[in-house]
Amino acid sequence: MVDEQLITSSNQLEGYKITKHLGIVRGITVRSRSLFGNIAGGLQTLFGGTISIYVDLCEKTRAEAYQHMVQHANERGANAIINIRYDANEVMNGVTEVLCYGTAVQVVNL
C-alpha cells in the first residue's frame, strides 16, 4: 500500500532508498461544468475575484485523478510515488480531462 506521506513531486525521498521502479502510474478523470455551475460561475465573474464554484470543481477533479493514481500504484505493489505531475486538457467545449501521473516505486527506510 502506498503511504500518503511517501508521495512527492520530487524525484527522490529523503531518508529512503528506492529499491524498485514499478513504472509510470496514472489517474485520469473527465469532468464538465453543469448548467447551474455555469450560471453561478458567470454571476461570480460579474463581481470579480475568486470564482469559488470553479475552484471547488477543479479541486474535486484533481483529488479524484490523484486517488485514481494512488489506486493504480497500489495495484502495482508500490509503497511510494515519486515525480508526480498534473496535466489538463480540454476534450471539448466545457469538458476537461485531468491527469495525475508519477513513478510507482518501492522504498525502504535508511
N, CA, C and O atoms as a GROMACS GRO file, in nm:
protein
  440
    1MET      N    1   0.084  -0.120   0.000
    1MET     CA    2   0.000   0.000   0.000
    1MET      C    3   0.088   0.125   0.000
    1MET      O    4   0.188   0.133   0.070
    2VAL      N    5   0.046   0.221  -0.079
    2VAL     CA    6   0.119   0.347  -0.087
    2VAL      C    7   0.094   0.426   0.041
    2VAL      O    8  -0.021   0.445   0.083
    3ASP      N    9   0.201   0.473   0.102
    3ASP     CA   10   0.193   0.560   0.219
    3ASP      C   11   0.176   0.703   0.167
    3ASP      O   12   0.262   0.754   0.094
    4GLU      N   13   0.066   0.768   0.204
    4GLU     CA   14   0.038   0.904   0.155
    4GLU      C   15   0.152   1.002   0.183
    4GLU      O   16   0.168   1.100   0.111
    5GLN      N   17   0.232   0.976   0.287
    5GLN     CA   18   0.345   1.063   0.317
    5GLN      C   19   0.463   1.038   0.224
    5GLN      O   20   0.560   1.114   0.224
    6LEU      N   21   0.454   0.932   0.145
    6LEU     CA   22   0.562   0.898   0.052
    6LEU      C   23   0.521   0.924  -0.092
    6LEU      O   24   0.558   0.850  -0.183
    7ILE      N   25   0.443   1.029  -0.111
    7ILE     CA   26   0.405   1.074  -0.244
    7ILE      C   27   0.463   1.215  -0.260
    7ILE      O   28   0.436   1.304  -0.180
    8THR      N   29   0.542   1.233  -0.366
    8THR     CA   30   0.613   1.360  -0.380
    8THR      C   31   0.630   1.399  -0.527
    8THR      O   32   0.628   1.314  -0.616
    9SER      N   33   0.645   1.527  -0.549
    9SER     CA   34   0.676   1.576  -0.683
    9SER      C   35   0.827   1.574  -0.708
    9SER      O   36   0.872   1.602  -0.819
   10SER      N   37   0.903   1.541  -0.606
   10SER     CA   38   1.048   1.528  -0.618
   10SER      C   39   1.082   1.394  -0.683
   10SER      O   40   0.998   1.305  -0.691
   11ASN      N   41   1.206   1.381  -0.729
   11ASN     CA   42   1.247   1.254  -0.789
   11ASN      C   43   1.318   1.162  -0.689
   11ASN      O   44   1.378   1.062  -0.727
   12GLN      N   45   1.311   1.200  -0.562
   12GLN     CA   46   1.369   1.117  -0.456
   12GLN      C   47   1.294   1.142  -0.326
   12GLN      O   48   1.220   1.239  -0.314
   13LEU      N   49   1.313   1.054  -0.230
   13LEU     CA   50   1.253   1.069  -0.098
   13LEU      C   51   1.366   1.070   0.004
   13LEU      O   52   1.434   0.970   0.023
   14GLU      N   53   1.385   1.182   0.070
   14GLU     CA   54   1.492   1.193   0.168
   14GLU      C   55   1.468   1.094   0.282
   14GLU      O   56   1.358   1.085   0.337
   15GLY      N   57   1.573   1.020   0.315
   15GLY     CA   58   1.564   0.922   0.422
   15GLY      C   59   1.518   0.784   0.375
   15GLY      O   60   1.503   0.692   0.456
   16TYR      N   61   1.497   0.770   0.245
   16TYR     CA   62   1.452   0.643   0.189
   16TYR      C   63   1.539   0.606   0.069
   16TYR      O   64   1.593   0.693   0.001
   17LYS      N   65   1.551   0.477   0.046
   17LYS     CA   66   1.624   0.428  -0.070
   17LYS      C   67   1.524   0.359  -0.163
   17LYS      O   68   1.446   0.275  -0.119
   18ILE      N   69   1.527   0.395  -0.289
   18ILE     CA   70   1.440   0.331  -0.388
   18ILE      C   71   1.501   0.196  -0.421
   18ILE      O   72   1.616   0.187  -0.466
   19THR      N   73   1.424   0.091  -0.399
   19THR     CA   74   1.472  -0.045  -0.426
   19THR      C   75   1.418  -0.102  -0.556
   19THR      O   76   1.475  -0.195  -0.613
   20LYS      N   77   1.305  -0.046  -0.602
   20LYS     CA   78   1.247  -0.098  -0.725
   20LYS      C   79   1.160   0.007  -0.791
   20LYS      O   80   1.076   0.069  -0.726
   21HIS      N   81   1.180   0.027  -0.921
   21HIS     CA   82   1.092   0.112  -1.001
   21HIS      C   83   0.985   0.023  -1.062
   21HIS      O   84   1.016  -0.080  -1.122
   22LEU      N   85   0.859   0.063  -1.047
   22LEU     CA   86   0.747  -0.018  -1.095
   22LEU      C   87   0.678   0.043  -1.216
   22LEU      O   88   0.578  -0.010  -1.264
   23GLY      N   89   0.730   0.154  -1.264
   23GLY     CA   90   0.676   0.216  -1.384
   23GLY      C   91   0.584   0.333  -1.356
   23GLY      O   92   0.557   0.369  -1.242
   24ILE      N   93   0.539   0.390  -1.463
   24ILE     CA   94   0.451   0.508  -1.456
   24ILE      C   95   0.311   0.463  -1.415
   24ILE      O   96   0.259   0.364  -1.465
   25VAL      N   97   0.253   0.540  -1.323
   25VAL     CA   98   0.114   0.518  -1.284
   25VAL      C   99   0.038   0.646  -1.312
   25VAL      O  100   0.095   0.755  -1.309
   26ARG      N  101  -0.090   0.630  -1.341
   26ARG     CA  102  -0.168   0.749  -1.374
   26ARG      C  103  -0.311   0.734  -1.326
   26ARG      O  104  -0.363   0.624  -1.307
   27GLY      N  105  -0.371   0.849  -1.305
   27GLY     CA  106  -0.513   0.856  -1.274
   27GLY      C  107  -0.573   0.963  -1.363
   27GLY      O  108  -0.517   1.072  -1.377
   28ILE      N  109  -0.685   0.933  -1.422
   28ILE     CA  110  -0.747   1.028  -1.514
   28ILE      C  111  -0.894   1.042  -1.479
   28ILE      O  112  -0.960   0.945  -1.440
   29THR      N  113  -0.943   1.162  -1.493
   29THR     CA  114  -1.086   1.186  -1.477
   29THR      C  115  -1.127   1.292  -1.578
   29THR      O  116  -1.047   1.376  -1.618
   30VAL      N  117  -1.251   1.287  -1.619
   30VAL     CA  118  -1.304   1.383  -1.715
   30VAL      C  119  -1.429   1.444  -1.653
   30VAL      O  120  -1.518   1.373  -1.608
   31ARG      N  121  -1.433   1.576  -1.651
   31ARG     CA  122  -1.545   1.646  -1.588
   31ARG      C  123  -1.598   1.755  -1.680
   31ARG      O  124  -1.528   1.806  -1.768
   32SER      N  125  -1.724   1.788  -1.657
   32SER     CA  126  -1.784   1.902  -1.726
   32SER      C  127  -1.852   1.990  -1.623
   32SER      O  128  -1.882   1.946  -1.512
   33ARG      N  129  -1.875   2.112  -1.662
   33ARG     CA  130  -1.947   2.205  -1.575
   33ARG      C  131  -2.096   2.184  -1.597
   33ARG      O  132  -2.141   2.160  -1.709
   34SER      N  133  -2.172   2.192  -1.488
   34SER     CA  134  -2.317   2.179  -1.501
   34SER      C  135  -2.377   2.313  -1.544
   34SER      O  136  -2.310   2.417  -1.538
   35LEU      N  137  -2.501   2.310  -1.586
   35LEU     CA  138  -2.571   2.433  -1.622
   35LEU      C  139  -2.574   2.527  -1.502
   35LEU      O  140  -2.549   2.647  -1.516
   36PHE      N  141  -2.606   2.473  -1.383
   36PHE     CA  142  -2.609   2.554  -1.261
   36PHE      C  143  -2.471   2.614  -1.234
   36PHE      O  144  -2.458   2.731  -1.199
   37GLY      N  145  -2.367   2.530  -1.252
   37GLY     CA  146  -2.230   2.577  -1.228
   37GLY      C  147  -2.192   2.690  -1.322
   37GLY      O  148  -2.127   2.785  -1.280
   38ASN      N  149  -2.231   2.679  -1.447
   38ASN     CA  150  -2.202   2.785  -1.544
   38ASN      C  151  -2.274   2.914  -1.508
   38ASN      O  152  -2.217   3.023  -1.520
   39ILE      N  153  -2.399   2.903  -1.465
   39ILE     CA  154  -2.475   3.023  -1.426
   39ILE      C  155  -2.412   3.087  -1.303
   39ILE      O  156  -2.389   3.208  -1.301
   40ALA      N  157  -2.385   3.005  -1.200
   40ALA     CA  158  -2.325   3.057  -1.077
   40ALA      C  159  -2.186   3.116  -1.104
   40ALA      O  160  -2.152   3.222  -1.052
   41GLY      N  161  -2.107   3.047  -1.186
   41GLY     CA  162  -1.974   3.098  -1.220
   41GLY      C  163  -1.983   3.228  -1.297
   41GLY      O  164  -1.904   3.320  -1.274
   42GLY      N  165  -2.079   3.236  -1.389
   42GLY     CA  166  -2.099   3.360  -1.465
   42GLY      C  167  -2.136   3.476  -1.375
   42GLY      O  168  -2.088   3.588  -1.394
   43LEU      N  169  -2.221   3.450  -1.276
   43LEU     CA  170  -2.259   3.557  -1.182
   43LEU      C  171  -2.139   3.601  -1.099
   43LEU      O  172  -2.122   3.720  -1.073
   44GLN      N  173  -2.056   3.505  -1.057
   44GLN     CA  174  -1.938   3.540  -0.978
   44GLN      C  175  -1.839   3.623  -1.060
   44GLN      O  176  -1.770   3.708  -1.003
   45THR      N  177  -1.832   3.602  -1.190
   45THR     CA  178  -1.738   3.680  -1.271
   45THR      C  179  -1.779   3.826  -1.279
   45THR      O  180  -1.695   3.913  -1.302
   46LEU      N  181  -1.908   3.854  -1.259
   46LEU     CA  182  -1.954   3.993  -1.262
   46LEU      C  183  -1.894   4.076  -1.149
   46LEU      O  184  -1.876   4.197  -1.163
   47PHE      N  185  -1.864   4.009  -1.037
   47PHE     CA  186  -1.812   4.079  -0.920
   47PHE      C  187  -1.661   4.069  -0.908
   47PHE      O  188  -1.602   4.135  -0.823
   48GLY      N  189  -1.599   3.987  -0.991
   48GLY     CA  190  -1.453   3.973  -0.989
   48GLY      C  191  -1.408   3.887  -0.872
   48GLY      O  192  -1.489   3.842  -0.791
   49GLY      N  193  -1.279   3.866  -0.864
   49GLY     CA  194  -1.221   3.787  -0.756
   49GLY      C  195  -1.224   3.638  -0.784
   49GLY      O  196  -1.238   3.595  -0.899
   50THR      N  197  -1.212   3.563  -0.680
   50THR     CA  198  -1.209   3.417  -0.690
   50THR      C  199  -1.346   3.364  -0.731
   50THR      O  200  -1.448   3.404  -0.676
   51ILE      N  201  -1.346   3.274  -0.826
   51ILE     CA  202  -1.471   3.212  -0.871
   51ILE      C  203  -1.478   3.077  -0.801
   51ILE      O  204  -1.433   2.975  -0.852
   52SER      N  205  -1.536   3.080  -0.682
   52SER     CA  206  -1.531   2.966  -0.590
   52SER      C  207  -1.594   2.839  -0.646
   52SER      O  208  -1.546   2.730  -0.616
   53ILE      N  209  -1.697   2.850  -0.726
   53ILE     CA  210  -1.759   2.729  -0.780
   53ILE      C  211  -1.664   2.655  -0.873
   53ILE      O  212  -1.667   2.532  -0.878
   54TYR      N  213  -1.581   2.727  -0.947
   54TYR     CA  214  -1.483   2.662  -1.035
   54TYR      C  215  -1.362   2.613  -0.956
   54TYR      O  216  -1.304   2.510  -0.989
   55VAL      N  217  -1.325   2.685  -0.851
   55VAL     CA  218  -1.216   2.638  -0.765
   55VAL      C  219  -1.255   2.503  -0.704
   55VAL      O  220  -1.175   2.410  -0.703
   56ASP      N  221  -1.379   2.494  -0.655
   56ASP     CA  222  -1.427   2.370  -0.595
   56ASP      C  223  -1.428   2.256  -0.698
   56ASP      O  224  -1.385   2.145  -0.668
   57LEU      N  225  -1.474   2.283  -0.818
   57LEU     CA  226  -1.477   2.182  -0.925
   57LEU      C  227  -1.335   2.135  -0.957
   57LEU      O  228  -1.312   2.015  -0.971
   58CYS      N  229  -1.242   2.228  -0.969
   58CYS     CA  230  -1.103   2.192  -1.001
   58CYS      C  231  -1.039   2.110  -0.889
   58CYS      O  232  -0.969   2.013  -0.915
   59GLU      N  233  -1.063   2.149  -0.764
   59GLU     CA  234  -1.007   2.075  -0.650
   59GLU      C  235  -1.061   1.933  -0.646
   59GLU      O  236  -0.984   1.838  -0.626
   60LYS      N  237  -1.190   1.916  -0.665
   60LYS     CA  238  -1.250   1.782  -0.663
   60LYS      C  239  -1.198   1.697  -0.779
   60LYS      O  240  -1.172   1.578  -0.762
   61THR      N  241  -1.182   1.759  -0.895
   61THR     CA  242  -1.133   1.686  -1.012
   61THR      C  243  -0.989   1.640  -0.991
   61THR      O  244  -0.956   1.526  -1.021
   62ARG      N  245  -0.904   1.728  -0.941
   62ARG     CA  246  -0.764   1.690  -0.916
   62ARG      C  247  -0.755   1.582  -0.809
   62ARG      O  248  -0.676   1.488  -0.822
   63ALA      N  249  -0.837   1.594  -0.704
   63ALA     CA  250  -0.836   1.493  -0.598
   63ALA      C  251  -0.878   1.357  -0.651
   63ALA      O  252  -0.821   1.255  -0.613
   64GLU      N  253  -0.976   1.355  -0.739
   64GLU     CA  254  -1.022   1.228  -0.798
   64GLU      C  255  -0.913   1.166  -0.884
   64GLU      O  256  -0.888   1.046  -0.874
   65ALA      N  257  -0.847   1.246  -0.967
   65ALA     CA  258  -0.737   1.194  -1.052
   65ALA      C  259  -0.623   1.142  -0.963
   65ALA      O  260  -0.564   1.038  -0.993
   66TYR      N  261  -0.593   1.214  -0.856
   66TYR     CA  262  -0.488   1.174  -0.761
   66TYR      C  263  -0.522   1.038  -0.699
   66TYR      O  264  -0.436   0.950  -0.692
   67GLN      N  265  -0.646   1.021  -0.654
   67GLN     CA  266  -0.686   0.895  -0.592
   67GLN      C  267  -0.679   0.779  -0.692
   67GLN      O  268  -0.641   0.668  -0.655
   68HIS      N  269  -0.714   0.804  -0.817
   68HIS     CA  270  -0.702   0.700  -0.920
   68HIS      C  271  -0.555   0.662  -0.940
   68HIS      O  272  -0.524   0.544  -0.961
   69MET      N  273  -0.465   0.760  -0.935
   69MET     CA  274  -0.322   0.732  -0.949
   69MET      C  275  -0.273   0.646  -0.833
   69MET      O  276  -0.200   0.549  -0.855
   70VAL      N  277  -0.313   0.680  -0.712
   70VAL     CA  278  -0.273   0.602  -0.594
   70VAL      C  279  -0.325   0.458  -0.605
   70VAL      O  280  -0.253   0.363  -0.574
   71GLN      N  281  -0.448   0.443  -0.650
   71GLN     CA  282  -0.505   0.310  -0.668
   71GLN      C  283  -0.424   0.229  -0.770
   71GLN      O  284  -0.396   0.111  -0.749
   72HIS      N  285  -0.385   0.293  -0.880
   72HIS     CA  286  -0.304   0.228  -0.982
   72HIS      C  287  -0.170   0.184  -0.923
   72HIS      O  288  -0.122   0.074  -0.952
   73ALA      N  289  -0.108   0.269  -0.842
   73ALA     CA  290   0.020   0.237  -0.779
   73ALA      C  291   0.004   0.120  -0.682
   73ALA      O  292   0.090   0.032  -0.675
   74ASN      N  293  -0.106   0.118  -0.607
   74ASN     CA  294  -0.132   0.006  -0.516
   74ASN      C  295  -0.144  -0.125  -0.593
   74ASN      O  296  -0.095  -0.229  -0.548
   75GLU      N  297  -0.209  -0.120  -0.707
   75GLU     CA  298  -0.224  -0.240  -0.790
   75GLU      C  299  -0.089  -0.292  -0.839
   75GLU      O  300  -0.073  -0.411  -0.864
   76ARG      N  301   0.007  -0.202  -0.853
   76ARG     CA  302   0.142  -0.241  -0.898
   76ARG      C  303   0.230  -0.287  -0.782
   76ARG      O  304   0.340  -0.336  -0.806
   77GLY      N  305   0.185  -0.271  -0.659
   77GLY     CA  306   0.264  -0.313  -0.544
   77GLY      C  307   0.358  -0.206  -0.491
   77GLY      O  308   0.454  -0.238  -0.421
   78ALA      N  309   0.332  -0.080  -0.521
   78ALA     CA  310   0.418   0.030  -0.476
   78ALA      C  311   0.388   0.065  -0.330
   78ALA      O  312   0.279   0.038  -0.278
   79ASN      N  313   0.487   0.125  -0.265
   79ASN     CA  314   0.462   0.185  -0.134
   79ASN      C  315   0.493   0.335  -0.136
   79ASN      O  316   0.483   0.402  -0.034
   80ALA      N  317   0.531   0.386  -0.255
   80ALA     CA  318   0.559   0.529  -0.271
   80ALA      C  319   0.540   0.567  -0.418
   80ALA      O  320   0.543   0.483  -0.507
   81ILE      N  321   0.521   0.697  -0.439
   81ILE     CA  322   0.512   0.751  -0.576
   81ILE      C  323   0.598   0.876  -0.580
   81ILE      O  324   0.583   0.966  -0.497
   82ILE      N  325   0.686   0.880  -0.675
   82ILE     CA  326   0.774   0.997  -0.690
   82ILE      C  327   0.743   1.068  -0.820
   82ILE      O  328   0.679   1.013  -0.911
   83ASN      N  329   0.789   1.193  -0.828
   83ASN     CA  330   0.785   1.272  -0.951
   83ASN      C  331   0.642   1.291  -1.004
   83ASN      O  332   0.619   1.284  -1.125
   84ILE      N  333   0.546   1.316  -0.914
   84ILE     CA  334   0.408   1.329  -0.961
   84ILE      C  335   0.387   1.464  -1.029
   84ILE      O  336   0.451   1.564  -0.995
   85ARG      N  337   0.297   1.464  -1.124
   85ARG     CA  338   0.262   1.584  -1.201
   85ARG      C  339   0.113   1.579  -1.233
   85ARG      O  340   0.050   1.474  -1.225
   86TYR      N  341   0.060   1.694  -1.267
   86TYR     CA  342  -0.078   1.705  -1.316
   86TYR      C  343  -0.074   1.763  -1.457
   86TYR      O  344   0.014   1.840  -1.492
   87ASP      N  345  -0.172   1.723  -1.536
   87ASP     CA  346  -0.189   1.778  -1.670
   87ASP      C  347  -0.339   1.790  -1.694
   87ASP      O  348  -0.416   1.709  -1.643
   88ALA      N  349  -0.380   1.888  -1.769
   88ALA     CA  350  -0.522   1.906  -1.800
   88ALA      C  351  -0.536   1.946  -1.946
   88ALA      O  352  -0.456   2.023  -1.999
   89ASN      N  353  -0.639   1.894  -2.009
   89ASN     CA  354  -0.669   1.926  -2.148
   89ASN      C  355  -0.818   1.938  -2.165
   89ASN      O  356  -0.896   1.868  -2.101
   90GLU      N  357  -0.857   2.028  -2.252
   90GLU     CA  358  -0.998   2.040  -2.283
   90GLU      C  359  -1.031   1.938  -2.393
   90GLU      O  360  -0.974   1.944  -2.502
   91VAL      N  361  -1.120   1.846  -2.363
   91VAL     CA  362  -1.160   1.743  -2.458
   91VAL      C  363  -1.256   1.801  -2.561
   91VAL      O  364  -1.244   1.774  -2.680
   92MET      N  365  -1.349   1.881  -2.513
   92MET     CA  366  -1.441   1.956  -2.597
   92MET      C  367  -1.487   2.075  -2.515
   92MET      O  368  -1.456   2.082  -2.396
   93ASN      N  369  -1.559   2.165  -2.573
   93ASN     CA  370  -1.600   2.286  -2.502
   93ASN      C  371  -1.674   2.249  -2.373
   93ASN      O  372  -1.779   2.185  -2.376
   94GLY      N  373  -1.618   2.291  -2.260
   94GLY     CA  374  -1.681   2.266  -2.130
   94GLY      C  375  -1.650   2.131  -2.070
   94GLY      O  376  -1.700   2.099  -1.962
   95VAL      N  377  -1.568   2.049  -2.137
   95VAL     CA  378  -1.533   1.917  -2.086
   95VAL      C  379  -1.380   1.909  -2.077
   95VAL      O  380  -1.310   1.926  -2.176
   96THR      N  381  -1.331   1.882  -1.957
   96THR     CA  382  -1.188   1.883  -1.932
   96THR      C  383  -1.143   1.751  -1.873
   96THR      O  384  -1.210   1.694  -1.787
   97GLU      N  385  -1.029   1.702  -1.920
   97GLU     CA  386  -0.967   1.585  -1.861
   97GLU      C  387  -0.856   1.633  -1.770
   97GLU      O  388  -0.785   1.729  -1.801
   98VAL      N  389  -0.841   1.568  -1.656
   98VAL     CA  390  -0.730   1.595  -1.566
   98VAL      C  391  -0.657   1.465  -1.545
   98VAL      O  392  -0.718   1.362  -1.513
   99LEU      N  393  -0.526   1.469  -1.562
   99LEU     CA  394  -0.440   1.353  -1.548
   99LEU      C  395  -0.342   1.379  -1.436
   99LEU      O  396  -0.280   1.485  -1.430
  100CYS      N  397  -0.329   1.283  -1.346
  100CYS     CA  398  -0.227   1.288  -1.242
  100CYS      C  399  -0.139   1.166  -1.264
  100CYS      O  400  -0.190   1.054  -1.275
  101TYR      N  401  -0.007   1.187  -1.272
  101TYR     CA  402   0.080   1.075  -1.302
  101TYR      C  403   0.212   1.088  -1.227
  101TYR      O  404   0.251   1.197  -1.185
  102GLY      N  405   0.279   0.976  -1.211
  102GLY     CA  406   0.407   0.972  -1.141
  102GLY      C  407   0.471   0.837  -1.161
  102GLY      O  408   0.425   0.756  -1.242
  103THR      N  409   0.578   0.814  -1.088
  103THR     CA  410   0.651   0.687  -1.096
  103THR      C  411   0.628   0.608  -0.968
  103THR      O  412   0.661   0.654  -0.859
  104ALA      N  413   0.572   0.488  -0.984
  104ALA     CA  414   0.549   0.400  -0.869
  104ALA      C  415   0.683   0.334  -0.832
  104ALA      O  416   0.756   0.286  -0.919
  105VAL      N  417   0.713   0.334  -0.704
  105VAL     CA  418   0.838   0.274  -0.657
  105VAL      C  419   0.814   0.199  -0.527
  105VAL      O  420   0.713   0.217  -0.459
  106GLN      N  421   0.911   0.114  -0.496
  106GLN     CA  422   0.919   0.054  -0.364
  106GLN      C  423   1.040   0.115  -0.296
  106GLN      O  424   1.148   0.125  -0.356
  107VAL      N  425   1.023   0.156  -0.172
  107VAL     CA  426   1.131   0.220  -0.097
  107VAL      C  427   1.148   0.153   0.038
  107VAL      O  428   1.056   0.089   0.090
  108VAL      N  429   1.267   0.168   0.093
  108VAL     CA  430   1.296   0.123   0.230
  108VAL      C  431   1.356   0.240   0.307
  108VAL      O  432   1.424   0.325   0.250
  109ASN      N  433   1.328   0.242   0.434
  109ASN     CA  434   1.380   0.346   0.523
  109ASN      C  435   1.531   0.324   0.540
  109ASN      O  436   1.576   0.210   0.559
  110LEU      N  437   1.609   0.433   0.534
  110LEU     CA  438   1.754   0.420   0.553
  110LEU      C  439   1.789   0.406   0.699
  110LEU      O  440   1.907   0.395   0.733
   0.00000   0.00000   0.00000
